[in-house]
Amino acid sequence: MHREEDTKINKKILIATTLSSFLVPFMSSAVNIAAPDIAKSFKLNAEELNLVISIFLIFSAAFILPMGKLSDTFDRTKIFKTGLLLFTLSTLMCALSNTVEILFVFRALQGFFSAFTFVTSMATLIENHSPQIRGRLLGINTAVVYLGTSLGPFLGGVLVKLWGYRSVFLFGFAIGLVGSFVSLFFLQKEVKNTKQAKLLDSLKSLDKIGTILSMTGLFLLMYGASTFELGNTSKILFFAGLILMVIFVIVEAKLQNPVLDVKLFVKIPQFGFSNLAALINYSCTFSVSYLLSLYLQLVKALPSQLAGSVLIVQPLSQVITSLISGRASEKIEPRKLATAGMVLTTIGLFVFSLFSSKTSLVLAVANLLVMGIGFGLFSSPNTNVVMSCVPKSLYGTASSTISVMRVVGQAFSMAIVSFVSIMFLKGVRLSHENYFLILKSMKTSFLVFASLSILGIVASYKRGNIYSSRNS
């Protein structure tokens, strides 16, 4: 029997952390929809517009690991509150920017401050609640992330149509303002185990070599991936980033106080395999909506509104499944749930690789539902394992590794699609007239993802149990 206080959820902490978890993915997906209006307003070419979109993710990825380490030595509640407030103000300044150069600066600052909340929101939520309800809390957190991702295109589209792209940033500012108000006035009173270390001391103890290597490596990796199709320079930067990350791992393994203790991946098999499974999962699934958007609009010749309605099936099913799987992972071994999710995801990817121009729309919807359930089954339980197998003192590090696996996985996903596209679509105009080549490129990408996803099943299954000690 659990005591009542063991299963009680602190609503103020939950509201503050979930609002930030909703805000960042919402802004990311909503700005993607606003891209054409931004390009029109500032008269941008394709490369400039791509930078407006990608600079957010690039700066976010670059600062995740050092911020994760810092949050383990300094008061993570202060980091969270500062990050959320400054992200909110940066969002307002994006709306007020009157030149593209100013917009670049504040999009980069949005990415920088998002790293503050990425590594602290989940850790703050988990460390201030009993382990008995960790699964359901992670389920709520994951569902809110998916909700932000899925509502972004819809609400963003409505806002842009009614009031232009600036309204997207103003809407994000309003949400951030509510979250900042809750965190500034209530959060400090609600949290426990607040660290008393001074910021200067925490910064002095930070691994400088690892910080520089990780920031530079992830910056180049993400920039190269987001501009992969633009030419050889981007490809060189991508692989340079990859090499720097390999050097980072080698250097960190030898240090006493690294920015990321890479030995954790070996010392704690559940931690290592869970992060590997997350990396593979994001690598295989991130580009699904992009590929299917091309398929529905350029191969099936559906209008954009209908294509968007079809694609929303996956994130909505992820939201519902995450809530269920998060709670279920408190009683059922998370490994079993996550592995089942990876199996469904793999099946869905293989099915997509078999699509033709005559494939029924009903099958597309059904397979998106399978993919959504698969990802929802995987994500919350997988995160539960990562956060459960490390002590509280490493919650920031654990949160940052999950975030790094996500952004690096997204980078690999984009790079794979770009590489396959160059094979089949180089110099080819993306239009219905060339649907056969577009279809061939899509099917090849899905086949690569499905094959890679099999390794994700192995990694998920091999991680071992986390409840065995409870049951013995």
C-alpha beads as a LAMMPS data file, in Angstrom:
LAMMPS data file: protein, C-alpha beads

472 atoms
471 bonds

1 atom types
1 bond types

-500.0 500.0 xlo xhi
-500.0 500.0 ylo yhi
-500.0 500.0 zlo zhi

Masses

1 110.0

Atoms # bond

1 1 1 0.000 0.000 0.000
2 1 1 1.272 3.440 -0.894
3 1 1 0.820 6.358 1.457
4 1 1 -1.434 9.138 0.140
5 1 1 1.483 11.605 0.005
6 1 1 3.391 9.128 -2.220
7 1 1 0.745 9.391 -4.945
8 1 1 -0.130 13.081 -4.585
9 1 1 0.743 15.344 -7.518
10 1 1 1.900 18.895 -6.804
11 1 1 -0.245 20.840 -9.273
12 1 1 1.877 24.028 -9.231
13 1 1 5.043 22.151 -10.194
14 1 1 3.115 20.159 -12.794
15 1 1 1.578 23.289 -14.379
16 1 1 4.901 25.177 -14.548
17 1 1 6.857 22.280 -16.068
18 1 1 4.154 21.112 -18.498
19 1 1 3.578 24.630 -19.835
20 1 1 7.268 24.841 -20.744
21 1 1 7.130 21.315 -22.211
22 1 1 4.211 22.419 -24.408
23 1 1 5.621 25.807 -25.378
24 1 1 8.944 24.820 -26.957
25 1 1 7.673 22.095 -29.362
26 1 1 4.599 24.205 -30.154
27 1 1 6.752 27.158 -31.173
28 1 1 9.043 24.911 -33.219
29 1 1 6.229 23.321 -35.261
30 1 1 4.133 26.512 -35.520
31 1 1 7.076 28.536 -36.875
32 1 1 7.553 25.859 -39.573
33 1 1 4.000 26.572 -40.763
34 1 1 4.645 30.328 -40.610
35 1 1 7.800 29.975 -42.753
36 1 1 6.250 31.068 -46.082
37 1 1 4.792 34.209 -44.457
38 1 1 8.164 34.996 -42.820
39 1 1 9.918 34.580 -46.194
40 1 1 7.402 36.897 -47.849
41 1 1 7.663 39.569 -45.116
42 1 1 11.473 39.742 -45.190
43 1 1 11.935 38.774 -48.877
44 1 1 14.138 35.779 -47.934
45 1 1 15.708 33.213 -50.234
46 1 1 15.521 29.483 -49.415
47 1 1 18.866 29.424 -47.554
48 1 1 17.980 32.424 -45.349
49 1 1 14.567 30.974 -44.533
50 1 1 16.149 27.630 -43.655
51 1 1 18.451 29.427 -41.206
52 1 1 15.498 31.205 -39.534
53 1 1 13.917 27.785 -38.941
54 1 1 17.011 25.751 -38.053
55 1 1 19.003 28.249 -35.955
56 1 1 16.657 27.574 -33.019
57 1 1 17.403 23.832 -32.984
58 1 1 21.130 24.391 -33.620
59 1 1 21.619 26.649 -30.577
60 1 1 19.370 24.484 -28.423
61 1 1 21.409 21.363 -29.220
62 1 1 24.750 23.105 -28.678
63 1 1 23.993 24.116 -25.068
64 1 1 22.084 21.066 -23.812
65 1 1 24.976 19.083 -22.293
66 1 1 26.697 21.929 -20.377
67 1 1 23.320 23.110 -19.063
68 1 1 22.507 19.564 -17.945
69 1 1 25.764 19.355 -15.985
70 1 1 25.260 22.830 -14.524
71 1 1 21.772 21.899 -13.320
72 1 1 23.259 19.015 -11.314
73 1 1 25.546 21.355 -9.339
74 1 1 23.534 24.587 -9.242
75 1 1 19.906 25.224 -8.227
76 1 1 17.999 23.756 -11.197
77 1 1 14.809 25.593 -10.182
78 1 1 16.573 28.931 -10.761
79 1 1 17.878 27.672 -14.110
80 1 1 14.362 26.586 -15.091
81 1 1 12.736 29.890 -14.083
82 1 1 15.447 31.962 -15.768
83 1 1 15.276 29.899 -18.948
84 1 1 11.478 30.022 -19.207
85 1 1 11.318 33.782 -18.572
86 1 1 14.098 34.637 -21.047
87 1 1 12.700 32.225 -23.656
88 1 1 9.356 34.021 -23.288
89 1 1 10.963 37.450 -23.717
90 1 1 12.977 36.217 -26.721
91 1 1 9.721 34.999 -28.264
92 1 1 8.216 38.462 -27.842
93 1 1 11.277 40.038 -29.460
94 1 1 10.924 37.644 -32.438
95 1 1 7.431 39.079 -32.946
96 1 1 8.773 42.638 -32.767
97 1 1 11.832 42.082 -35.011
98 1 1 11.792 44.421 -38.021
99 1 1 14.856 43.041 -39.830
100 1 1 15.852 39.467 -40.571
101 1 1 19.201 39.970 -38.771
102 1 1 17.389 40.838 -35.536
103 1 1 15.086 37.847 -36.059
104 1 1 18.159 35.588 -36.442
105 1 1 19.536 36.849 -33.101
106 1 1 16.345 36.261 -31.138
107 1 1 15.663 32.874 -32.762
108 1 1 19.179 31.873 -31.637
109 1 1 18.425 33.181 -28.115
110 1 1 15.168 31.195 -28.120
111 1 1 17.220 28.072 -28.830
112 1 1 19.793 28.928 -26.159
113 1 1 17.187 29.505 -23.426
114 1 1 15.167 26.456 -24.459
115 1 1 18.191 24.363 -23.382
116 1 1 17.653 25.725 -19.835
117 1 1 14.138 24.277 -19.699
118 1 1 14.899 21.072 -21.646
119 1 1 17.311 19.821 -18.968
120 1 1 15.425 21.070 -15.887
121 1 1 11.657 20.744 -16.442
122 1 1 11.545 16.939 -16.336
123 1 1 14.172 16.737 -13.568
124 1 1 12.257 19.278 -11.426
125 1 1 9.023 17.363 -11.950
126 1 1 10.556 13.986 -11.064
127 1 1 12.693 14.928 -8.065
128 1 1 9.750 16.593 -6.303
129 1 1 7.429 13.590 -6.528
130 1 1 7.498 10.015 -5.307
131 1 1 9.027 7.331 -7.581
132 1 1 5.679 5.492 -7.302
133 1 1 4.050 8.023 -9.670
134 1 1 7.051 8.724 -11.907
135 1 1 5.568 6.829 -14.843
136 1 1 2.327 8.797 -14.982
137 1 1 4.183 12.113 -14.588
138 1 1 6.480 11.264 -17.491
139 1 1 3.411 10.148 -19.449
140 1 1 1.777 13.546 -18.887
141 1 1 5.020 15.356 -19.766
142 1 1 5.509 13.344 -22.969
143 1 1 1.839 13.746 -23.961
144 1 1 2.099 17.529 -23.536
145 1 1 5.197 17.602 -25.784
146 1 1 3.287 15.706 -28.487
147 1 1 0.267 17.959 -27.980
148 1 1 2.440 21.019 -28.610
149 1 1 3.937 19.368 -31.705
150 1 1 0.540 18.375 -33.128
151 1 1 -1.324 21.612 -32.324
152 1 1 1.513 23.786 -33.668
153 1 1 0.716 23.304 -37.381
154 1 1 -3.058 23.668 -36.862
155 1 1 -3.080 26.682 -34.520
156 1 1 -0.086 28.201 -36.286
157 1 1 -1.892 27.953 -39.602
158 1 1 -5.009 29.625 -38.187
159 1 1 -2.991 32.428 -36.563
160 1 1 -0.959 33.109 -39.707
161 1 1 -4.085 33.192 -41.861
162 1 1 -5.853 35.645 -39.527
163 1 1 -3.036 37.926 -38.324
164 1 1 0.253 36.936 -39.971
165 1 1 3.394 35.207 -38.681
166 1 1 3.969 37.670 -35.788
167 1 1 0.809 36.369 -34.090
168 1 1 2.466 32.931 -33.731
169 1 1 5.243 34.456 -31.625
170 1 1 2.742 36.585 -29.653
171 1 1 0.665 33.492 -28.872
172 1 1 3.822 31.704 -27.662
173 1 1 4.701 34.767 -25.573
174 1 1 1.262 34.619 -23.890
175 1 1 1.710 30.934 -22.952
176 1 1 5.247 31.588 -21.702
177 1 1 4.015 34.525 -19.629
178 1 1 1.563 32.269 -17.759
179 1 1 4.273 29.633 -17.189
180 1 1 6.768 32.275 -16.037
181 1 1 4.226 33.744 -13.610
182 1 1 3.547 30.340 -12.037
183 1 1 7.248 29.439 -11.814
184 1 1 8.413 32.821 -10.468
185 1 1 5.787 33.171 -7.741
186 1 1 5.067 29.578 -6.719
187 1 1 7.795 27.175 -7.812
188 1 1 10.539 28.077 -5.307
189 1 1 8.137 27.509 -2.380
190 1 1 7.061 24.099 -3.707
191 1 1 10.369 22.429 -4.580
192 1 1 12.626 20.542 -2.210
193 1 1 16.333 19.687 -2.128
194 1 1 17.285 23.116 -3.517
195 1 1 21.071 23.321 -4.010
196 1 1 22.921 26.143 -2.271
197 1 1 26.002 26.232 -4.525
198 1 1 26.932 29.592 -6.031
199 1 1 26.676 29.994 -9.794
200 1 1 30.312 31.122 -10.115
201 1 1 31.528 28.008 -8.276
202 1 1 29.402 25.768 -10.505
203 1 1 30.738 27.459 -13.634
204 1 1 34.350 27.151 -12.402
205 1 1 33.929 23.411 -11.815
206 1 1 32.389 22.875 -15.271
207 1 1 34.495 20.745 -17.633
208 1 1 35.725 23.389 -20.102
209 1 1 37.223 21.022 -22.694
210 1 1 34.128 18.824 -22.812
211 1 1 31.869 21.898 -22.979
212 1 1 33.746 23.351 -25.960
213 1 1 33.895 19.997 -27.782
214 1 1 30.207 19.179 -27.221
215 1 1 28.995 22.674 -28.122
216 1 1 31.118 22.886 -31.281
217 1 1 30.411 19.281 -32.318
218 1 1 26.641 19.501 -31.866
219 1 1 26.518 22.957 -33.493
220 1 1 28.307 21.709 -36.632
221 1 1 26.349 18.443 -36.658
222 1 1 22.974 20.183 -36.482
223 1 1 23.885 22.950 -38.924
224 1 1 25.292 20.455 -41.409
225 1 1 22.223 18.224 -41.127
226 1 1 19.732 21.077 -41.509
227 1 1 21.478 22.337 -44.678
228 1 1 22.699 18.937 -45.926
229 1 1 21.153 19.236 -49.375
230 1 1 22.663 22.692 -50.074
231 1 1 26.152 21.525 -51.048
232 1 1 29.497 20.003 -50.089
233 1 1 30.253 22.582 -47.371
234 1 1 27.242 21.474 -45.338
235 1 1 28.219 17.813 -45.714
236 1 1 31.782 18.596 -44.541
237 1 1 30.415 20.471 -41.494
238 1 1 28.082 17.563 -40.673
239 1 1 30.875 14.988 -40.699
240 1 1 33.245 17.388 -38.870
241 1 1 30.620 17.639 -36.126
242 1 1 30.347 13.866 -36.040
243 1 1 34.143 13.509 -35.664
244 1 1 34.210 16.125 -32.879
245 1 1 31.500 14.205 -30.999
246 1 1 33.593 11.021 -31.246
247 1 1 36.606 12.958 -29.877
248 1 1 34.314 14.352 -27.151
249 1 1 33.376 10.809 -26.037
250 1 1 37.052 9.713 -25.955
251 1 1 38.137 12.793 -23.963
252 1 1 35.219 12.611 -21.520
253 1 1 35.979 8.971 -20.694
254 1 1 39.354 10.058 -19.278
255 1 1 38.250 13.022 -17.154
256 1 1 37.405 12.983 -13.424
257 1 1 34.581 15.544 -13.609
258 1 1 33.315 15.435 -17.216
259 1 1 30.406 17.460 -18.599
260 1 1 28.929 14.050 -19.498
261 1 1 30.040 10.908 -17.673
262 1 1 30.156 8.585 -20.687
263 1 1 31.089 5.708 -18.370
264 1 1 27.450 5.724 -17.226
265 1 1 26.518 4.220 -20.598
266 1 1 28.672 1.172 -19.767
267 1 1 28.327 1.024 -15.966
268 1 1 24.516 1.161 -16.121
269 1 1 23.316 -1.013 -19.054
270 1 1 19.729 0.246 -18.704
271 1 1 20.973 3.827 -19.127
272 1 1 23.186 3.027 -22.120
273 1 1 20.727 0.842 -24.030
274 1 1 17.772 3.161 -23.321
275 1 1 19.627 6.166 -24.736
276 1 1 20.744 4.109 -27.747
277 1 1 17.150 2.993 -28.333
278 1 1 16.003 6.647 -28.127
279 1 1 18.684 7.719 -30.629
280 1 1 17.604 5.042 -33.109
281 1 1 13.898 5.745 -32.555
282 1 1 14.229 9.473 -33.294
283 1 1 16.517 8.749 -36.263
284 1 1 13.838 6.503 -37.772
285 1 1 10.689 8.506 -36.995
286 1 1 11.520 12.226 -37.150
287 1 1 11.219 12.501 -40.945
288 1 1 8.015 10.460 -41.236
289 1 1 5.674 13.477 -41.346
290 1 1 7.894 15.258 -43.904
291 1 1 8.028 12.235 -46.218
292 1 1 4.304 11.586 -45.937
293 1 1 3.530 15.246 -46.540
294 1 1 5.338 14.944 -49.895
295 1 1 3.606 11.630 -50.593
296 1 1 0.095 12.907 -49.870
297 1 1 0.474 16.225 -51.715
298 1 1 2.795 15.351 -54.617
299 1 1 2.077 11.663 -55.222
300 1 1 -1.590 11.388 -54.159
301 1 1 -2.255 15.037 -55.219
302 1 1 -4.259 15.859 -52.069
303 1 1 -4.823 19.500 -51.053
304 1 1 -2.612 20.682 -48.162
305 1 1 -5.531 20.949 -45.708
306 1 1 -6.580 17.320 -46.252
307 1 1 -2.951 16.171 -46.055
308 1 1 -2.581 17.998 -42.733
309 1 1 -5.759 16.364 -41.404
310 1 1 -4.370 12.928 -42.270
311 1 1 -0.964 13.599 -40.697
312 1 1 -2.428 14.780 -37.375
313 1 1 -3.561 11.190 -36.682
314 1 1 -0.056 10.157 -35.600
315 1 1 0.706 12.844 -32.959
316 1 1 -2.820 12.647 -31.497
317 1 1 -2.529 8.876 -31.070
318 1 1 0.905 9.464 -29.484
319 1 1 -0.662 11.844 -26.937
320 1 1 -3.298 9.321 -25.843
321 1 1 -0.924 6.339 -25.810
322 1 1 1.749 8.244 -23.843
323 1 1 -0.700 8.955 -21.017
324 1 1 -1.630 5.269 -20.845
325 1 1 1.881 3.838 -21.244
326 1 1 3.371 6.270 -18.717
327 1 1 1.004 5.087 -16.000
328 1 1 1.352 1.453 -17.096
329 1 1 5.161 1.675 -16.778
330 1 1 4.731 2.056 -12.988
331 1 1 3.566 -1.573 -12.810
332 1 1 4.744 -3.247 -16.017
333 1 1 8.462 -3.451 -16.826
334 1 1 9.117 -0.373 -19.045
335 1 1 11.394 -2.525 -21.197
336 1 1 8.414 -4.622 -22.327
337 1 1 6.271 -1.599 -23.195
338 1 1 9.085 0.266 -24.962
339 1 1 10.150 -2.805 -26.954
340 1 1 6.544 -3.413 -28.031
341 1 1 6.471 0.212 -29.155
342 1 1 9.655 -0.239 -31.202
343 1 1 8.185 -3.372 -32.831
344 1 1 5.036 -1.466 -33.881
345 1 1 7.156 1.426 -35.156
346 1 1 9.302 -0.938 -37.232
347 1 1 6.237 -2.622 -38.723
348 1 1 4.776 0.796 -39.582
349 1 1 7.992 1.891 -41.305
350 1 1 8.132 -1.319 -43.377
351 1 1 4.490 -0.851 -44.413
352 1 1 5.225 2.722 -45.559
353 1 1 8.139 1.408 -47.655
354 1 1 5.588 -0.678 -49.622
355 1 1 3.264 2.208 -50.484
356 1 1 2.426 2.993 -54.109
357 1 1 0.541 5.775 -55.844
358 1 1 -2.607 3.635 -55.645
359 1 1 -2.390 2.821 -51.922
360 1 1 -5.654 3.513 -50.104
361 1 1 -5.830 6.616 -47.924
362 1 1 -7.489 4.449 -45.274
363 1 1 -4.332 2.314 -45.065
364 1 1 -2.220 5.467 -44.681
365 1 1 -4.395 6.633 -41.766
366 1 1 -4.360 3.156 -40.170
367 1 1 -0.573 2.914 -40.439
368 1 1 -0.121 6.396 -38.974
369 1 1 -2.263 5.223 -36.067
370 1 1 0.032 2.201 -35.612
371 1 1 3.100 4.476 -35.739
372 1 1 1.573 6.858 -33.188
373 1 1 0.718 4.036 -30.790
374 1 1 4.203 2.586 -31.268
375 1 1 5.974 5.852 -30.484
376 1 1 3.625 6.540 -27.556
377 1 1 4.336 3.088 -26.117
378 1 1 8.073 3.631 -26.495
379 1 1 8.760 7.186 -25.352
380 1 1 7.356 7.487 -21.799
381 1 1 8.540 4.050 -20.552
382 1 1 11.952 4.571 -22.175
383 1 1 12.347 7.927 -20.421
384 1 1 11.162 6.288 -17.175
385 1 1 14.078 3.832 -17.414
386 1 1 16.648 6.606 -18.061
387 1 1 15.451 8.688 -15.096
388 1 1 15.001 5.696 -12.768
389 1 1 18.449 4.161 -13.135
390 1 1 20.433 7.248 -12.026
391 1 1 20.554 8.994 -8.608
392 1 1 18.821 12.356 -8.072
393 1 1 22.191 14.108 -8.263
394 1 1 22.367 13.144 -11.971
395 1 1 18.800 13.999 -13.043
396 1 1 20.042 17.007 -15.033
397 1 1 22.628 14.866 -16.829
398 1 1 20.017 12.192 -17.572
399 1 1 17.589 14.803 -18.946
400 1 1 20.301 16.307 -21.124
401 1 1 21.316 12.922 -22.584
402 1 1 17.690 12.225 -23.565
403 1 1 17.548 15.648 -25.235
404 1 1 20.855 15.058 -27.035
405 1 1 19.644 11.671 -28.311
406 1 1 16.546 13.424 -29.632
407 1 1 18.325 16.253 -31.479
408 1 1 21.137 14.029 -32.809
409 1 1 18.518 11.486 -33.902
410 1 1 16.637 14.252 -35.698
411 1 1 19.891 15.337 -37.362
412 1 1 20.607 11.802 -38.585
413 1 1 17.024 11.448 -39.809
414 1 1 17.285 14.662 -41.836
415 1 1 20.691 13.636 -43.190
416 1 1 19.424 10.200 -44.315
417 1 1 16.446 11.742 -46.126
418 1 1 18.692 14.361 -47.745
419 1 1 21.201 11.714 -48.856
420 1 1 18.473 9.518 -50.392
421 1 1 16.862 12.567 -52.028
422 1 1 20.161 13.479 -53.694
423 1 1 20.305 9.937 -55.162
424 1 1 16.854 10.120 -56.747
425 1 1 15.782 13.770 -56.910
426 1 1 18.890 15.839 -57.649
427 1 1 17.849 18.529 -60.130
428 1 1 14.272 17.223 -60.154
429 1 1 11.422 19.659 -59.502
430 1 1 9.180 18.584 -56.616
431 1 1 5.843 18.344 -58.407
432 1 1 3.163 15.774 -59.216
433 1 1 4.675 15.281 -62.694
434 1 1 7.726 13.671 -61.041
435 1 1 5.696 11.612 -58.574
436 1 1 7.385 8.324 -59.552
437 1 1 10.865 9.535 -58.494
438 1 1 9.444 11.152 -55.337
439 1 1 7.745 7.858 -54.472
440 1 1 10.950 5.907 -55.102
441 1 1 12.916 8.250 -52.829
442 1 1 10.273 7.991 -50.079
443 1 1 10.103 4.175 -50.235
444 1 1 13.906 3.898 -50.060
445 1 1 14.056 6.245 -47.041
446 1 1 11.397 4.235 -45.214
447 1 1 13.211 0.972 -45.995
448 1 1 16.433 2.400 -44.525
449 1 1 14.543 3.586 -41.419
450 1 1 12.771 0.234 -41.005
451 1 1 16.055 -1.682 -41.235
452 1 1 17.695 0.653 -38.703
453 1 1 14.680 0.353 -36.411
454 1 1 15.339 -3.374 -35.989
455 1 1 18.515 -2.405 -34.101
456 1 1 16.296 -0.237 -31.886
457 1 1 14.232 -3.308 -30.971
458 1 1 17.435 -5.140 -29.971
459 1 1 18.717 -2.199 -27.895
460 1 1 15.347 -1.789 -26.168
461 1 1 15.101 -5.483 -25.307
462 1 1 18.732 -5.849 -24.192
463 1 1 18.549 -3.087 -21.567
464 1 1 17.290 -5.338 -18.766
465 1 1 14.649 -4.727 -16.078
466 1 1 14.459 -1.897 -13.524
467 1 1 11.846 -3.462 -11.214
468 1 1 13.633 -6.759 -10.569
469 1 1 15.020 -5.495 -7.262
470 1 1 11.514 -4.537 -6.131
471 1 1 10.083 -7.911 -6.992
472 1 1 12.860 -10.032 -5.540

Bonds

1 1 1 2
2 1 2 3
3 1 3 4
4 1 4 5
5 1 5 6
6 1 6 7
7 1 7 8
8 1 8 9
9 1 9 10
10 1 10 11
11 1 11 12
12 1 12 13
13 1 13 14
14 1 14 15
15 1 15 16
16 1 16 17
17 1 17 18
18 1 18 19
19 1 19 20
20 1 20 21
21 1 21 22
22 1 22 23
23 1 23 24
24 1 24 25
25 1 25 26
26 1 26 27
27 1 27 28
28 1 28 29
29 1 29 30
30 1 30 31
31 1 31 32
32 1 32 33
33 1 33 34
34 1 34 35
35 1 35 36
36 1 36 37
37 1 37 38
38 1 38 39
39 1 39 40
40 1 40 41
41 1 41 42
42 1 42 43
43 1 43 44
44 1 44 45
45 1 45 46
46 1 46 47
47 1 47 48
48 1 48 49
49 1 49 50
50 1 50 51
51 1 51 52
52 1 52 53
53 1 53 54
54 1 54 55
55 1 55 56
56 1 56 57
57 1 57 58
58 1 58 59
59 1 59 60
60 1 60 61
61 1 61 62
62 1 62 63
63 1 63 64
64 1 64 65
65 1 65 66
66 1 66 67
67 1 67 68
68 1 68 69
69 1 69 70
70 1 70 71
71 1 71 72
72 1 72 73
73 1 73 74
74 1 74 75
75 1 75 76
76 1 76 77
77 1 77 78
78 1 78 79
79 1 79 80
80 1 80 81
81 1 81 82
82 1 82 83
83 1 83 84
84 1 84 85
85 1 85 86
86 1 86 87
87 1 87 88
88 1 88 89
89 1 89 90
90 1 90 91
91 1 91 92
92 1 92 93
93 1 93 94
94 1 94 95
95 1 95 96
96 1 96 97
97 1 97 98
98 1 98 99
99 1 99 100
100 1 100 101
101 1 101 102
102 1 102 103
103 1 103 104
104 1 104 105
105 1 105 106
106 1 106 107
107 1 107 108
108 1 108 109
109 1 109 110
110 1 110 111
111 1 111 112
112 1 112 113
113 1 113 114
114 1 114 115
115 1 115 116
116 1 116 117
117 1 117 118
118 1 118 119
119 1 119 120
120 1 120 121
121 1 121 122
122 1 122 123
123 1 123 124
124 1 124 125
125 1 125 126
126 1 126 127
127 1 127 128
128 1 128 129
129 1 129 130
130 1 130 131
131 1 131 132
132 1 132 133
133 1 133 134
134 1 134 135
135 1 135 136
136 1 136 137
137 1 137 138
138 1 138 139
139 1 139 140
140 1 140 141
141 1 141 142
142 1 142 143
143 1 143 144
144 1 144 145
145 1 145 146
146 1 146 147
147 1 147 148
148 1 148 149
149 1 149 150
150 1 150 151
151 1 151 152
152 1 152 153
153 1 153 154
154 1 154 155
155 1 155 156
156 1 156 157
157 1 157 158
158 1 158 159
159 1 159 160
160 1 160 161
161 1 161 162
162 1 162 163
163 1 163 164
164 1 164 165
165 1 165 166
166 1 166 167
167 1 167 168
168 1 168 169
169 1 169 170
170 1 170 171
171 1 171 172
172 1 172 173
173 1 173 174
174 1 174 175
175 1 175 176
176 1 176 177
177 1 177 178
178 1 178 179
179 1 179 180
180 1 180 181
181 1 181 182
182 1 182 183
183 1 183 184
184 1 184 185
185 1 185 186
186 1 186 187
187 1 187 188
188 1 188 189
189 1 189 190
190 1 190 191
191 1 191 192
192 1 192 193
193 1 193 194
194 1 194 195
195 1 195 196
196 1 196 197
197 1 197 198
198 1 198 199
199 1 199 200
200 1 200 201
201 1 201 202
202 1 202 203
203 1 203 204
204 1 204 205
205 1 205 206
206 1 206 207
207 1 207 208
208 1 208 209
209 1 209 210
210 1 210 211
211 1 211 212
212 1 212 213
213 1 213 214
214 1 214 215
215 1 215 216
216 1 216 217
217 1 217 218
218 1 218 219
219 1 219 220
220 1 220 221
221 1 221 222
222 1 222 223
223 1 223 224
224 1 224 225
225 1 225 226
226 1 226 227
227 1 227 228
228 1 228 229
229 1 229 230
230 1 230 231
231 1 231 232
232 1 232 233
233 1 233 234
234 1 234 235
235 1 235 236
236 1 236 237
237 1 237 238
238 1 238 239
239 1 239 240
240 1 240 241
241 1 241 242
242 1 242 243
243 1 243 244
244 1 244 245
245 1 245 246
246 1 246 247
247 1 247 248
248 1 248 249
249 1 249 250
250 1 250 251
251 1 251 252
252 1 252 253
253 1 253 254
254 1 254 255
255 1 255 256
256 1 256 257
257 1 257 258
258 1 258 259
259 1 259 260
260 1 260 261
261 1 261 262
262 1 262 263
263 1 263 264
264 1 264 265
265 1 265 266
266 1 266 267
267 1 267 268
268 1 268 269
269 1 269 270
270 1 270 271
271 1 271 272
272 1 272 273
273 1 273 274
274 1 274 275
275 1 275 276
276 1 276 277
277 1 277 278
278 1 278 279
279 1 279 280
280 1 280 281
281 1 281 282
282 1 282 283
283 1 283 284
284 1 284 285
285 1 285 286
286 1 286 287
287 1 287 288
288 1 288 289
289 1 289 290
290 1 290 291
291 1 291 292
292 1 292 293
293 1 293 294
294 1 294 295
295 1 295 296
296 1 296 297
297 1 297 298
298 1 298 299
299 1 299 300
300 1 300 301
301 1 301 302
302 1 302 303
303 1 303 304
304 1 304 305
305 1 305 306
306 1 306 307
307 1 307 308
308 1 308 309
309 1 309 310
310 1 310 311
311 1 311 312
312 1 312 313
313 1 313 314
314 1 314 315
315 1 315 316
316 1 316 317
317 1 317 318
318 1 318 319
319 1 319 320
320 1 320 321
321 1 321 322
322 1 322 323
323 1 323 324
324 1 324 325
325 1 325 326
326 1 326 327
327 1 327 328
328 1 328 329
329 1 329 330
330 1 330 331
331 1 331 332
332 1 332 333
333 1 333 334
334 1 334 335
335 1 335 336
336 1 336 337
337 1 337 338
338 1 338 339
339 1 339 340
340 1 340 341
341 1 341 342
342 1 342 343
343 1 343 344
344 1 344 345
345 1 345 346
346 1 346 347
347 1 347 348
348 1 348 349
349 1 349 350
350 1 350 351
351 1 351 352
352 1 352 353
353 1 353 354
354 1 354 355
355 1 355 356
356 1 356 357
357 1 357 358
358 1 358 359
359 1 359 360
360 1 360 361
361 1 361 362
362 1 362 363
363 1 363 364
364 1 364 365
365 1 365 366
366 1 366 367
367 1 367 368
368 1 368 369
369 1 369 370
370 1 370 371
371 1 371 372
372 1 372 373
373 1 373 374
374 1 374 375
375 1 375 376
376 1 376 377
377 1 377 378
378 1 378 379
379 1 379 380
380 1 380 381
381 1 381 382
382 1 382 383
383 1 383 384
384 1 384 385
385 1 385 386
386 1 386 387
387 1 387 388
388 1 388 389
389 1 389 390
390 1 390 391
391 1 391 392
392 1 392 393
393 1 393 394
394 1 394 395
395 1 395 396
396 1 396 397
397 1 397 398
398 1 398 399
399 1 399 400
400 1 400 401
401 1 401 402
402 1 402 403
403 1 403 404
404 1 404 405
405 1 405 406
406 1 406 407
407 1 407 408
408 1 408 409
409 1 409 410
410 1 410 411
411 1 411 412
412 1 412 413
413 1 413 414
414 1 414 415
415 1 415 416
416 1 416 417
417 1 417 418
418 1 418 419
419 1 419 420
420 1 420 421
421 1 421 422
422 1 422 423
423 1 423 424
424 1 424 425
425 1 425 426
426 1 426 427
427 1 427 428
428 1 428 429
429 1 429 430
430 1 430 431
431 1 431 432
432 1 432 433
433 1 433 434
434 1 434 435
435 1 435 436
436 1 436 437
437 1 437 438
438 1 438 439
439 1 439 440
440 1 440 441
441 1 441 442
442 1 442 443
443 1 443 444
444 1 444 445
445 1 445 446
446 1 446 447
447 1 447 448
448 1 448 449
449 1 449 450
450 1 450 451
451 1 451 452
452 1 452 453
453 1 453 454
454 1 454 455
455 1 455 456
456 1 456 457
457 1 457 458
458 1 458 459
459 1 459 460
460 1 460 461
461 1 461 462
462 1 462 463
463 1 463 464
464 1 464 465
465 1 465 466
466 1 466 467
467 1 467 468
468 1 468 469
469 1 469 470
470 1 470 471
471 1 471 472
